[in-house]
Amino acid sequence: MKTYRLALILIGLLTLSAHAADKKAIEININGVGPAVDEAAFKTVKQVIGNAVANGVIDQFTVYGYGDEGGFSACAQASSRSKGFASLVKQLRTIQANPATTAYVLNPVAACASASNTVCTEEAKLCPDGSSVSRVPPSCEFAPCPNP
């Protein structure tokens, strides 16, 4: 009986691990709940996200909306070029917002829903003619180079 129970626990853990590995994006909701949003927590969330964008951990950042008492609802998509997304999520989970003033929820998802507010990383690709192109929302792929 103990072996059977242990096997079920191991299968459950493997399933959870595989399921978590499928999550390549995280929805971030930090909003005021009457009083203004917890400014220290809000500032920390913005800094963590900004660092992740600057370091290439996030490939796409989509803002879904802004709260009346401050804050926002958004989604951060993992970059295929970086292995640091799990660390980003862990870091976001350590942020403690004041529950009396702020609702702070993180929700891992497979991918960000598309929206018109997508903000892509500001990278440039050098084209053969010497010009450059940037990433274009909502897919955040590079725009095509002009034909010679």
N, C-alpha and C positions, 0 to 999 in steps of 0.2 A: 504494500500500500504506500509506503514511504517513497519507493522508487517511482511509482506512478505519479504521485503528487509532485515530486521533484521534476519529473519529465514535463508535466503540465506547466510548472513555473518557468522552466527553461524555454519552452515553446512560446509562452506568453512574452517573456523578455525579448526573445529573438524577433517576434512579431512587432513589438513596440519599437525596437531598434530599427528594423527595416522601415517601419512606418515613419519614424522621425527622419530617416535619411531621405525620404521622398519630399520632405518639406524644404523647399529651396527659396522660400520667401517668408516674411513675417509682417502681419498687419499690426500696426502700432496705433493705439488710441490713448491719447492723454488729453483730458478735458476737465475744465472746472465744473463743479457740481453745485452751483449756487454762488459761493464765493469764487473769487478768481483762482485760476489754476496755481498749484504749488510752483512758484517761480524757480526755485532751486532744482527741483526734479525736471521741470520743463527745459531749463537751460542745459542740464546734464544730458537729457535725451537728445537734444539738438546737437550737442558737442559729439556725442558718441556716433550719431548718424553722420555728421560732417566728417569725422575722422575716417569712418568706414568708406565713405565716398572718395575721400582724398587718397586712401590706401588701396582702392580698387576692389574692396570687399563687396560693395554694393554696385550693381550694374545699372539698376533702375530704381528710382524713388518716385512713387506716385502719391500725391496728396489728394485725398478724397474730399476733405472739407475742413473748415475751421470752427472751433467752438465759440459761443457767445462770451464765455468767461475766460477765454484764452485756450490755447492748445490746438490740437489737430488730430485728424484721423488720416492715416497714410499706410503705405505698404512699401517695404524694401525688398528688392529682388536680389538674390545672390549672384555674384559674378562667376562666370564659368572659368575665369582666369585666376581665381583666388580660393584658397582653402580656409579662409578665416571667418566664414559665415557663422559657424557654430559658436566661435568665440564672441562674435558680435551679439548673438542672441543671449548667450550667457551673461554678457556685460549688461545688456538691456534689462535682464531679469534681476540684476542686483540693485537697480535704481528703486528707491523707496519713496513714493509720493505720499503726502499727507492725505489719508483717506477721508478726512473731514472736509477737504476742499477739492480733491482731485480724484477722478476715475482714471486709472492707468491699467490698460489691458493689452497683453501681447498675445497674438494668435498665430501660430505657425500654419502656413498654407502651402500648397504645392506651387502656386504661382500667383502673382498679383493680378487682380482684375484690371482690365484696361480702362483707362480714363483719360480725359483730355488734359489733365493736369500733370502728366508724366514729366518728370525732370530727369534728364540723362546726364551721365558724367560728362564733364567738359574736356573731352579728349579730341585731338585733331589727327587726321590721317593725311599724310603727305601724298599727293597725287603725282603721277609721272611728269605732268606739265609744270610742276613746281607750286601749284595751288594746293590748298588744303580744304578738307571737308570735315564736318563735325557729325556727331550722333544726332539722329532725328527721332523724336517721339512718334508713336508710342512704343515701337519695337526697340528703340535705342541702337539700331544698326547704323553704320556709317552711311551717309548720303553717297550716291555714286559720284565718281570723279568725272569731270567734264571730258567729253571726247576731244582728242587732239585735233 
